[in-house]
Amino acid sequence: MPPTFEVQDISFSYEAIPAIRGLTLRIDEGDHVALLGANGSGKSTLLRILDALYFPSAGSVKFKGEALTQKHFQQDEFSLNFRRRVALVFQNPDVQLFNPTVFDEVAYGPLQMQWSKEDVMRRVDETLQFMSISHLRDRPPYRLSGGEKKRVALASVLVLDPEVLLLDEPTATLDPKSQSQVVDLIQQWKGTAKTVVTATHQLEIVEDIADRVLVLEAGAVIAEGTPSEILSNSDLLLRANLIHAHRHSHGGIVHSHPHLHGHSHHEHEH
């Protein structure tokens, strides 16, 4: 079985500013991977490359053994098949939501895939229920709260039942309750055949959402390990700008110790 993604020595720049440099990684079916890194480390760019929205300037990306190239995506059959199987949820849901109602938003993907009307209606209803947003079905997305928008954006890709979910900062800017719901959702996919790659800088959710962590800095992978291995390495987290050291003075002696950002999402639920 070829891996879900095989990324070999890729590079990518925005107008001569390198975003990804010589990055190599492998993701197998059913992997739950967290891409950890500070803003500007290349996480979002990497997700867009895995989703074939961007193509690297050097190196290769394969999905299930097939090269993801611009030429391949000019073939409708290849493109539709890939888009059905791999889905990206952007950090900002406003980028993703453009239909007049929540129902239309969630139905959009299946309609593009030319499903029958009955299948579209059934799947949209199931997905709205699953995401607890049935009550929003006739509302315009732009009038929803941030947490509601995020759930609609997730529903709009989950409706297709993709094999691979690429999530860009899925809990950023959410209130604690919505954050908890998204984390619970990702946890439900653990142990299934679904492959989930989540870009985040929120250390407190990593153990809940991932079995494997890749730490990115300046467009390269600088470390890989289990959540506990990575989270216990404070030197690495300091280097990757994921924690900062607090300086304290005790009787004139100044010393610093690392400080984790954020709190466990469970702490908010009292």
BAFI-3210 file (N, C-alpha, C; in Angstrom, 3 decimals, decimal comma, padded with zeros to 6 digits):
// residues 270
n [1|2|3|4|5|6|7|8|9|10|11|12|13|14|15|16|17|18|19|20|21|22|23|24|25|26|27|28|29|30|31|32|33|34|35|36|37|38|39|40|41|42|43|44|45|46|47|48|49|50|51|52|53|54|55|56|57|58|59|60|61|62|63|64|65|66|67|68|69|70|71|72|73|74|75|76|77|78|79|80|81|82|83|84|85|86|87|88|89|90|91|92|93|94|95|96|97|98|99|100|101|102|103|104|105|106|107|108|109|110|111|112|113|114|115|116|117|118|119|120|121|122|123|124|125|126|127|128|129|130|131|132|133|134|135|136|137|138|139|140|141|142|143|144|145|146|147|148|149|150|151|152|153|154|155|156|157|158|159|160|161|162|163|164|165|166|167|168|169|170|171|172|173|174|175|176|177|178|179|180|181|182|183|184|185|186|187|188|189|190|191|192|193|194|195|196|197|198|199|200|201|202|203|204|205|206|207|208|209|210|211|212|213|214|215|216|217|218|219|220|221|222|223|224|225|226|227|228|229|230|231|232|233|234|235|236|237|238|239|240|241|242|243|244|245|246|247|248|249|250|251|252|253|254|255|256|257|258|259|260|261|262|263|264|265|266|267|268|269|270]
n.u [000,847|000,770|001,849|-000,507|000,218|003,214|005,889|008,534|011,377|010,473|010,083|008,863|007,954|006,781|006,667|009,555|010,101|010,997|008,815|008,507|011,088|013,008|011,479|010,551|008,271|006,148|002,930|000,722|-002,190|-004,905|-003,353|-003,013|-001,998|-000,277|000,675|002,930|003,757|005,003|003,374|003,930|005,647|005,213|003,119|000,415|000,912|002,013|-000,241|-001,866|-000,393|-000,548|-003,206|-003,219|-003,622|-001,612|001,426|004,599|007,769|010,004|010,947|008,692|005,215|003,186|000,024|-001,365|000,439|000,266|001,394|000,988|000,399|000,254|-000,471|-001,827|-004,089|-005,437|-006,958|-010,245|-011,359|-009,354|-009,010|-011,604|-011,902|-009,784|-010,532|-012,823|-011,869|-009,994|-009,947|-009,788|-010,022|-010,152|-008,333|-009,683|-013,043|-014,575|-013,382|-014,216|-016,962|-019,646|-022,183|-025,823|-027,351|-026,960|-027,717|-027,415|-024,697|-023,619|-024,628|-023,300|-020,784|-021,499|-023,290|-021,560|-020,228|-022,018|-024,025|-027,095|-030,270|-031,728|-029,739|-028,112|-029,825|-030,300|-027,677|-026,887|-028,754|-028,088|-025,472|-025,749|-027,159|-025,293|-023,278|-024,609|-026,051|-028,465|-030,516|-029,651|-029,992|-031,344|-030,214|-028,214|-024,740|-022,965|-024,084|-023,632|-022,129|-018,580|-017,893|-020,079|-019,797|-017,400|-018,210|-020,028|-018,302|-016,736|-018,766|-019,338|-017,274|-017,211|-019,523|-019,011|-017,739|-014,821|-011,639|-009,364|-008,652|-007,689|-006,832|-006,745|-005,620|-007,996|-009,220|-008,624|-009,398|-011,895|-014,615|-014,402|-016,292|-017,016|-014,487|-013,919|-015,865|-014,947|-012,493|-013,424|-014,725|-012,576|-011,316|-013,150|-012,558|-010,283|-008,547|-010,034|-010,232|-009,814|-007,615|-006,065|-004,809|-003,644|-002,993|-001,619|-001,054|-001,664|-000,787|-002,153|-004,138|-002,947|-002,335|-004,844|-005,670|-003,800|-001,540|000,944|003,501|004,717|007,175|007,433|009,650|010,513|009,731|010,679|010,857|011,692|011,622|010,260|007,830|006,090|003,126|003,682|006,484|007,271|005,968|007,166|009,632|011,075|013,119|013,076|010,471|010,725|012,637|011,184|009,447|007,050|006,541|007,243|009,938|009,600|010,873|012,185|012,877|014,590|015,462|017,402|018,609|018,264|016,280|015,080|012,126|010,447|007,225|004,077|001,826|-001,654|-004,467|-005,582|-008,270|-010,205|-010,344|-011,978|-014,549|-016,180]
n.v [-001,208|002,076|005,084|007,513|010,206|011,146|013,055|014,584|016,240|018,968|022,360|025,725|028,990|032,312|034,771|034,916|034,726|032,276|029,713|027,049|024,755|022,320|020,110|016,983|014,341|011,697|010,368|008,057|005,981|006,584|007,849|010,279|013,344|016,088|019,249|021,258|024,573|027,934|031,017|031,586|029,490|027,748|025,968|026,327|026,670|024,183|022,530|023,463|022,652|019,880|019,646|020,159|022,743|024,455|024,010|022,508|024,152|022,701|019,250|016,499|015,528|012,944|011,297|008,504|007,112|008,367|011,035|014,412|016,740|019,742|019,103|016,657|017,569|018,884|017,033|016,132|013,860|012,848|015,089|015,503|013,079|013,254|015,577|014,709|012,924|014,148|016,796|020,211|022,295|025,622|028,063|030,497|030,668|032,317|032,423|030,150|030,071|030,910|030,723|031,363|030,284|028,166|025,542|025,484|025,857|023,509|021,694|022,267|021,029|018,207|018,646|019,601|017,281|015,923|014,295|012,437|014,104|013,127|011,796|013,964|015,560|013,778|013,282|015,896|016,562|014,598|015,376|017,995|017,414|015,805|017,687|019,288|021,537|021,801|023,562|025,871|025,810|027,421|029,848|032,745|032,290|034,432|035,702|034,279|033,181|033,049|030,425|028,971|029,384|028,035|025,423|025,075|025,304|023,023|021,093|021,415|020,141|017,622|016,444|015,152|012,950|012,598|010,873|011,946|014,522|017,812|020,142|023,478|025,208|024,530|025,157|027,712|031,007|030,255|030,055|028,516|026,358|025,736|025,111|022,817|021,103|020,788|019,532|017,167|016,077|015,557|013,655|011,575|010,440|009,036|005,972|005,173|004,720|007,192|009,788|012,348|015,544|018,101|021,462|023,454|025,832|025,504|024,126|022,794|021,172|019,142|016,482|015,381|015,321|014,124|011,439|011,627|014,024|016,713|019,116|022,319|024,753|027,723|026,674|024,056|020,663|020,269|018,532|015,384|013,285|011,494|012,955|013,252|013,078|015,327|017,479|017,434|018,403|021,084|022,763|022,449|023,417|026,045|026,901|026,636|028,635|028,201|028,239|030,610|031,856|032,699|035,297|035,557|037,207|036,302|037,327|038,962|037,226|036,364|034,172|031,999|030,281|027,887|028,599|027,377|028,199|028,995|026,966|023,761|022,543|021,309|022,487|024,619|023,914|024,016]
n.w [000,000|-001,032|000,698|002,101|001,714|000,162|000,458|-001,059|-000,559|-001,054|-002,224|-001,906|-002,807|-002,077|-004,290|-004,436|-001,724|000,438|001,548|002,067|002,520|001,180|002,212|003,555|003,977|005,242|005,202|006,439|005,722|007,891|009,767|012,352|012,368|013,787|012,728|014,019|014,757|014,845|013,781|010,328|009,957|007,921|007,945|006,950|004,231|003,585|004,009|001,938|-000,233|000,092|-000,448|-003,081|-003,990|-004,249|-006,047|-005,642|-006,254|-006,513|-006,052|-005,096|-004,763|-003,734|-003,841|-002,537|-004,131|-006,598|-008,592|-007,670|-009,816|-011,821|-014,391|-014,123|-012,790|-014,724|-015,871|-015,725|-014,493|-012,775|-011,136|-009,973|-008,580|-006,738|-005,290|-004,123|-002,307|-000,691|001,576|002,515|005,308|005,738|007,739|008,133|008,078|006,468|003,993|002,849|002,786|000,807|-000,137|-000,323|001,813|004,754|004,200|001,348|001,251|002,355|000,601|-001,706|-002,477|-002,902|-005,065|-007,007|-007,445|-008,829|-007,680|-007,132|-006,649|-004,462|-002,964|-002,330|-000,707|001,435|002,468|003,154|005,149|007,086|007,688|008,660|010,975|012,327|012,817|014,538|013,547|012,341|012,917|011,790|009,074|007,148|007,396|006,448|005,901|006,517|008,652|010,909|014,050|014,906|015,774|014,817|012,057|011,607|012,101|010,045|007,851|008,269|008,013|005,332|004,041|005,259|004,409|002,050|002,909|003,040|002,599|003,587|005,806|005,978|008,225|009,010|011,627|013,271|015,687|016,320|017,425|018,355|020,755|024,042|024,241|021,562|020,632|022,087|020,988|018,366|018,808|019,993|017,816|016,040|017,582|017,401|014,971|015,367|015,119|012,986|009,378|008,410|007,520|009,224|009,174|011,036|011,293|013,767|016,449|018,966|021,771|023,742|022,659|021,302|022,222|022,279|019,611|017,944|016,939|016,170|015,801|013,907|013,910|012,679|011,341|009,833|007,322|007,228|008,471|011,746|013,823|014,920|016,423|019,107|020,650|023,454|023,566|022,066|023,374|025,840|025,411|026,133|025,237|022,473|021,935|022,722|020,869|018,506|018,845|020,144|022,777|025,400|027,390|030,765|032,708|035,942|039,013|041,806|044,812|043,602|041,852|038,562|036,752|034,148|033,066|030,999|029,554|028,984|026,425|026,643|027,824|028,921|026,966|028,400|030,842|030,684|030,942|033,138]
ca.u [000,000|001,541|001,361|-001,509|001,035|004,668|006,404|009,975|012,299|009,759|010,291|007,818|008,182|005,852|007,420|010,972|010,266|010,785|007,848|008,824|012,466|013,540|010,695|010,227|007,482|005,304|001,727|000,042|-003,643|-005,323|-002,499|-003,498|-000,747|-000,349|001,780|003,085|004,724|004,546|002,918|005,016|006,546|004,960|002,046|-000,713|001,406|002,131|-001,591|-002,357|000,333|-001,146|-004,530|-002,987|-004,009|-000,301|002,338|005,953|008,680|010,990|010,528|007,468|004,175|002,351|-001,135|-001,609|001,338|000,106|001,989|000,075|001,005|-000,729|-000,918|-002,833|-005,319|-006,152|-007,879|-011,406|-011,586|-008,348|-009,289|-012,832|-011,619|-008,934|-011,303|-013,814|-011,187|-009,142|-010,632|-009,092|-010,835|-009,274|-008,345|-010,729|-014,183|-015,138|-012,789|-014,847|-018,419|-020,041|-023,541|-026,818|-027,804|-026,147|-028,076|-026,772|-023,252|-023,284|-025,028|-022,515|-019,810|-022,191|-023,848|-020,413|-019,874|-023,131|-024,820|-028,542|-030,911|-032,093|-028,507|-027,675|-030,714|-030,084|-026,354|-026,844|-029,496|-027,279|-024,282|-026,210|-027,480|-024,031|-022,546|-025,532|-026,344|-029,713|-031,333|-029,101|-029,979|-031,847|-029,569|-027,049|-023,515|-022,258|-024,704|-023,382|-020,970|-017,336|-017,972|-021,067|-019,183|-016,393|-018,918|-020,586|-017,163|-016,428|-019,870|-019,300|-016,339|-017,553|-020,671|-018,474|-017,090|-013,481|-010,710|-008,299|-009,056|-006,592|-007,477|-005,819|-005,973|-009,452|-009,778|-008,204|-010,440|-013,187|-014,883|-014,015|-017,260|-016,862|-013,162|-014,100|-016,646|-014,091|-011,521|-014,164|-014,983|-011,318|-011,071|-014,035|-011,974|-009,114|-008,814|-010,756|-009,334|-009,627|-006,319|-006,341|-003,602|-004,102|-001,992|-002,033|000,015|-002,242|-000,181|-003,056|-005,037|-002,157|-002,467|-006,201|-005,983|-002,732|-000,675|002,290|003,660|005,841|007,399|007,944|010,279|011,035|009,437|011,316|010,528|012,892|011,501|009,089|007,714|004,746|002,789|004,361|007,917|007,448|005,501|008,051|010,932|010,873|014,125|012,543|009,295|011,257|013,302|010,160|008,622|005,727|006,422|008,271|010,496|009,320|012,037|011,807|013,996|014,464|016,575|018,463|019,065|017,256|016,331|013,875|011,610|009,507|005,829|003,209|000,701|-002,992|-004,881|-006,292|-009,646|-011,121|-010,423|-012,957|-015,911|-016,893]
ca.v [000,000|003,321|005,989|008,497|011,283|011,003|014,372|014,387|017,353|020,032|023,780|026,609|030,395|033,374|035,890|034,839|034,524|030,839|029,331|025,642|024,514|020,955|019,379|015,593|013,681|010,587|010,223|006,812|005,952|006,487|008,678|011,560|014,098|017,521|020,091|022,295|025,600|029,311|031,650|031,793|028,329|026,986|024,968|026,542|026,427|022,730|021,978|023,816|021,784|018,536|019,730|020,466|024,113|024,962|022,955|022,917|024,555|021,612|018,087|015,842|015,154|011,854|010,882|007,085|006,666|009,145|012,373|015,561|017,735|020,587|018,376|015,693|018,251|019,339|015,934|016,242|012,636|012,837|016,218|015,222|011,965|013,756|016,536|013,934|012,127|014,989|018,068|021,176|023,311|026,779|028,688|031,513|030,073|033,254|032,096|028,930|030,180|031,921|030,451|032,193|029,697|027,063|024,356|025,573|025,736|022,104|020,943|022,722|019,994|017,077|019,043|019,631|015,882|015,392|013,285|012,571|015,058|012,392|011,589|015,268|015,938|012,872|013,515|017,235|016,478|013,814|016,136|019,103|016,830|015,357|018,870|020,054|022,855|021,712|024,764|027,007|025,437|028,479|031,132|033,088|032,045|035,633|036,199|033,314|033,451|032,398|028,980|028,401|029,400|026,977|024,145|024,999|025,025|021,599|020,316|021,513|019,125|016,300|015,922|014,286|011,815|012,438|009,957|012,753|015,859|018,732|021,170|024,578|025,909|024,367|025,653|029,104|032,050|029,739|030,066|027,217|025,283|025,344|024,487|021,478|020,303|020,454|018,533|015,902|015,576|014,984|012,431|010,511|009,810|008,228|004,544|004,882|004,801|008,602|010,414|013,729|016,364|019,343|022,491|024,210|026,264|025,348|022,916|022,100|020,213|018,201|015,086|014,913|015,221|013,532|010,349|011,946|015,478|017,257|020,514|023,091|026,059|028,300|025,857|022,733|019,859|020,241|017,430|014,519|012,357|011,372|014,184|013,405|013,359|016,704|018,462|017,451|018,940|022,537|023,451|022,423|024,297|027,418|027,171|026,745|029,792|027,735|028,708|031,611|031,712|033,797|035,622|035,929|037,585|035,865|037,859|039,505|036,242|036,240|032,928|031,884|028,929|027,901|028,780|026,903|029,073|028,405|026,041|022,601|022,940|020,713|023,342|025,690|023,396|023,957]
ca.w [000,000|-000,979|001,743|001,683|001,129|000,173|000,084|-001,212|-000,789|-001,774|-001,905|-002,423|-002,427|-002,479|-004,873|-004,030|-000,273|000,664|002,589|002,332|002,032|001,253|003,208|003,228|005,008|004,800|006,027|006,058|005,925|009,292|010,635|012,871|012,472|014,071|012,258|015,044|014,391|015,050|012,543|009,378|009,904|006,693|008,142|006,025|002,872|003,422|003,838|000,600|-001,178|000,221|-001,071|-004,505|-004,353|-004,680|-006,505|-005,265|-007,339|-006,607|-005,280|-005,571|-003,805|-004,249|-003,065|-002,840|-005,193|-007,829|-008,484|-007,726|-010,706|-012,503|-015,581|-013,680|-012,381|-015,916|-016,226|-014,833|-013,712|-011,704|-010,250|-009,206|-007,683|-005,646|-004,484|-003,369|-001,275|000,160|001,829|003,376|005,983|005,918|009,060|008,158|007,373|005,479|002,683|002,370|002,775|-000,180|-000,613|000,359|003,078|005,273|003,425|000,029|001,484|002,593|-000,602|-002,861|-002,881|-003,538|-006,366|-007,937|-007,725|-009,654|-006,992|-007,367|-005,734|-003,239|-002,192|-001,809|000,406|002,565|003,058|003,775|006,417|008,038|008,091|009,511|012,289|012,926|013,290|015,403|012,966|011,561|013,171|011,026|007,648|006,256|007,736|005,624|006,681|006,996|009,886|011,989|014,928|014,463|016,036|013,885|010,709|011,564|012,005|008,683|006,956|008,457|007,438|003,865|003,524|005,806|003,667|000,992|003,575|002,472|003,287|004,197|006,238|006,259|009,045|009,288|012,872|013,371|016,950|016,551|017,524|018,808|022,195|024,606|023,957|020,153|020,520|022,629|020,046|017,219|019,287|020,154|016,459|015,531|018,357|016,906|013,782|015,734|015,014|011,742|008,212|008,033|007,778|009,630|009,356|011,650|011,578|014,956|017,362|020,304|022,338|024,673|021,992|020,487|022,667|021,961|018,178|017,110|017,419|015,693|015,693|013,146|014,279|011,539|011,568|008,582|006,145|007,277|009,653|012,605|014,791|014,747|017,541|019,685|021,365|024,752|023,320|021,589|024,370|027,018|025,003|026,208|024,405|021,101|021,857|022,775|019,587|017,458|019,165|020,564|024,160|025,689|028,733|031,692|033,550|037,301|039,867|043,201|045,598|042,763|040,860|037,512|035,981|033,312|032,850|029,874|029,910|027,913|026,095|026,604|028,871|028,370|026,658|029,385|032,038|030,495|030,809|034,429]
c.u [000,881|001,000|000,298|-000,801|002,508|005,240|007,925|010,669|011,648|010,166|009,166|008,091|007,010|006,693|008,829|011,186|009,973|009,790|008,071|010,199|012,861|012,814|010,332|009,371|006,630|004,130|000,980|-001,458|-003,968|-004,443|-003,268|-002,267|-001,043|000,892|001,862|004,086|004,138|004,010|004,112|005,960|006,324|003,810|000,929|-000,301|001,494|000,747|-002,128|-001,652|-000,247|-002,531|-004,444|-003,629|-002,759|000,507|003,768|006,804|009,779|010,486|009,204|006,510|003,345|001,212|-001,473|-000,799|001,234|000,621|000,907|000,759|-000,104|-001,326|-002,024|-004,171|-006,048|-007,117|-009,027|-011,567|-010,629|-008,703|-010,509|-012,606|-010,806|-009,747|-012,365|-013,145|-010,389|-009,813|-009,845|-010,121|-009,898|-009,391|-009,488|-011,944|-014,782|-014,595|-013,598|-016,353|-018,862|-021,461|-024,587|-027,326|-026,846|-026,444|-027,355|-025,265|-022,853|-023,628|-024,106|-021,568|-020,472|-022,784|-022,742|-020,025|-020,975|-023,841|-026,291|-029,131|-031,243|-030,864|-028,029|-028,512|-030,432|-028,763|-026,271|-027,575|-028,699|-026,117|-024,657|-026,533|-026,206|-023,261|-023,400|-025,816|-027,617|-030,550|-030,847|-029,325|-030,422|-031,188|-028,450|-025,768|-022,875|-022,867|-024,492|-022,222|-019,751|-017,377|-018,939|-020,494|-018,198|-017,086|-019,554|-019,471|-016,763|-017,499|-019,777|-018,267|-016,677|-018,685|-020,214|-017,817|-015,683|-012,635|-009,681|-008,862|-007,817|-007,213|-006,459|-006,313|-007,479|-010,058|-009,407|-009,428|-011,813|-013,343|-014,622|-014,976|-017,101|-015,535|-013,246|-014,831|-015,797|-013,077|-012,198|-014,405|-013,735|-011,021|-011,935|-013,430|-010,746|-009,483|-009,679|-009,750|-009,085|-008,249|-006,584|-005,020|-004,054|-002,929|-002,483|-000,815|-000,488|-001,784|-001,173|-003,992|-004,279|-002,362|-003,836|-006,376|-004,973|-002,045|000,780|002,370|004,892|005,975|008,051|008,572|010,851|010,884|010,095|010,834|011,785|012,811|010,230|009,033|006,283|004,419|003,563|005,850|008,130|007,096|006,405|009,422|010,872|011,914|013,645|011,386|009,703|011,861|012,271|009,174|007,198|005,478|007,442|008,734|010,117|010,558|011,550|013,056|013,703|015,685|017,738|018,992|017,955|017,386|015,038|013,413|010,562|008,061|004,985|002,093|-000,595|-003,249|-005,509|-007,730|-010,628|-011,324|-011,536|-014,385|-016,678|-018,062]
c.v [001,256|004,236|006,946|009,680|010,929|012,297|014,286|015,701|018,529|021,426|024,583|028,018|031,258|034,535|035,997|034,754|033,054|030,586|027,883|025,372|023,070|020,053|017,977|015,025|012,588|010,497|008,994|006,890|005,782|007,260|009,913|012,384|015,542|018,184|021,248|023,321|026,968|029,858|031,875|030,611|027,478|025,995|025,111|026,263|024,928|022,094|022,273|022,996|020,363|018,502|020,087|021,785|024,854|023,762|023,396|023,269|023,513|020,467|017,531|015,543|014,052|011,588|009,458|006,635|007,447|010,561|013,442|016,651|018,552|019,863|017,377|016,371|018,907|018,251|015,927|015,025|012,564|013,889|015,946|014,125|012,435|014,662|015,835|013,259|012,950|016,351|018,922|022,121|024,463|027,340|029,703|030,991|031,001|032,994|030,989|029,080|031,279|031,720|031,210|031,631|028,572|025,777|024,354|025,354|024,268|021,248|021,215|021,630|018,805|017,430|019,110|018,214|015,171|014,206|013,484|013,497|014,382|012,196|012,890|015,638|015,084|013,172|014,869|017,185|015,726|014,643|017,317|018,589|016,458|016,543|019,768|021,454|022,816|022,976|025,981|026,855|026,564|029,838|031,446|032,943|033,316|036,177|035,261|033,769|032,713|030,890|028,289|028,327|028,243|025,613|023,968|024,669|023,545|020,727|020,296|020,572|017,725|015,647|014,946|013,024|011,565|011,453|010,740|014,122|016,658|019,926|022,243|025,360|025,778|024,934|027,108|030,014|031,526|029,925|028,651|026,080|024,795|024,620|023,033|020,566|019,875|019,381|017,167|015,249|014,894|013,674|011,263|009,773|008,972|006,753|004,177|004,958|006,249|009,102|011,879|014,454|017,732|020,280|023,296|024,790|026,144|024,025|022,105|021,105|019,052|016,744|014,513|014,605|014,417|012,352|010,678|013,448|015,795|018,717|021,229|024,397|026,516|027,348|024,492|021,994|019,763|019,136|016,651|013,581|012,221|012,694|014,344|013,696|014,827|017,708|018,514|018,056|020,475|023,319|023,554|023,413|025,766|027,813|027,430|027,878|029,395|028,011|029,824|031,414|032,936|034,050|036,070|036,322|037,120|036,377|038,305|038,520|036,068|034,870|032,825|030,439|028,984|027,993|028,321|027,907|028,305|027,470|024,835|023,001|022,348|021,647|024,372|025,208|023,337|024,896]
c.w [000,000|000,123|001,191|001,033|001,234|-000,398|000,087|-001,541|-001,541|-001,301|-002,534|-001,924|-002,841|-002,979|-004,278|-002,516|000,030|001,795|003,021|001,730|002,263|002,229|002,702|004,347|004,384|005,764|005,529|006,338|007,398|010,260|011,113|013,213|012,841|013,487|013,237|014,566|014,653|013,725|011,622|009,256|008,659|006,788|007,106|004,585|002,606|003,220|002,445|-000,477|-001,126|-000,432|-002,559|-004,925|-004,817|-005,149|-006,204|-006,481|-007,537|-005,754|-005,782|-004,424|-004,446|-003,288|-003,491|-004,055|-006,490|-007,634|-008,578|-008,544|-011,362|-013,710|-015,231|-013,384|-013,552|-016,418|-015,217|-013,933|-012,520|-010,650|-009,364|-008,183|-006,470|-004,714|-003,638|-002,161|-000,276|000,338|002,808|003,988|006,343|007,333|009,178|007,382|006,315|004,080|002,007|002,121|001,817|-000,689|000,215|001,681|003,485|004,494|002,069|000,143|001,570|001,367|-001,790|-003,382|-003,559|-004,910|-007,424|-008,366|-008,526|-009,002|-007,341|-006,307|-004,403|-002,345|-001,557|-000,589|001,651|003,270|003,750|005,117|007,484|008,589|008,979|010,910|013,032|013,522|014,188|014,864|012,106|011,709|012,376|009,524|006,718|006,509|006,753|006,455|007,244|008,289|011,063|012,860|014,378|014,629|015,086|012,468|010,560|011,391|010,629|007,684|007,056|007,812|005,916|003,251|004,035|005,029|002,572|001,552|003,014|003,282|004,090|004,548|006,596|006,974|009,411|010,498|013,148|014,648|017,215|016,555|017,969|020,314|022,724|024,262|022,514|019,943|020,961|021,653|018,855|017,618|019,448|018,803|015,895|016,268|017,866|015,717|014,121|015,633|013,817|010,589|007,792|008,437|008,084|009,893|009,833|011,886|012,771|015,649|018,801|020,914|023,147|023,985|021,333|020,901|022,324|020,472|017,370|017,789|017,105|015,466|014,848|013,528|013,103|012,007|010,237|007,392|006,105|008,529|010,511|013,661|014,507|015,931|017,996|020,381|022,673|024,578|022,951|022,684|025,598|026,688|024,969|025,392|022,959|020,956|021,930|021,432|018,488|017,749|019,549|022,040|024,345|027,123|029,555|032,524|034,920|038,067|041,280|043,943|044,735|041,739|039,822|036,848|035,180|033,261|031,747|030,358|028,735|027,686|026,253|027,762|028,196|028,104|027,663|030,576|031,931|030,708|032,127|034,411]
res [m|p|p|t|f|e|v|q|d|i|s|f|s|y|e|a|i|p|a|i|r|g|l|t|l|r|i|d|e|g|d|h|v|a|l|l|g|a|n|g|s|g|k|s|t|l|l|r|i|l|d|a|l|y|f|p|s|a|g|s|v|k|f|k|g|e|a|l|t|q|k|h|f|q|q|d|e|f|s|l|n|f|r|r|r|v|a|l|v|f|q|n|p|d|v|q|l|f|n|p|t|v|f|d|e|v|a|y|g|p|l|q|m|q|w|s|k|e|d|v|m|r|r|v|d|e|t|l|q|f|m|s|i|s|h|l|r|d|r|p|p|y|r|l|s|g|g|e|k|k|r|v|a|l|a|s|v|l|v|l|d|p|e|v|l|l|l|d|e|p|t|a|t|l|d|p|k|s|q|s|q|v|v|d|l|i|q|q|w|k|g|t|a|k|t|v|v|t|a|t|h|q|l|e|i|v|e|d|i|a|d|r|v|l|v|l|e|a|g|a|v|i|a|e|g|t|p|s|e|i|l|s|n|s|d|l|l|l|r|a|n|l|i|h|a|h|r|h|s|h|g|g|i|v|h|s|h|p|h|l|h|g|h|s|h|h|e|h|e|h]
***
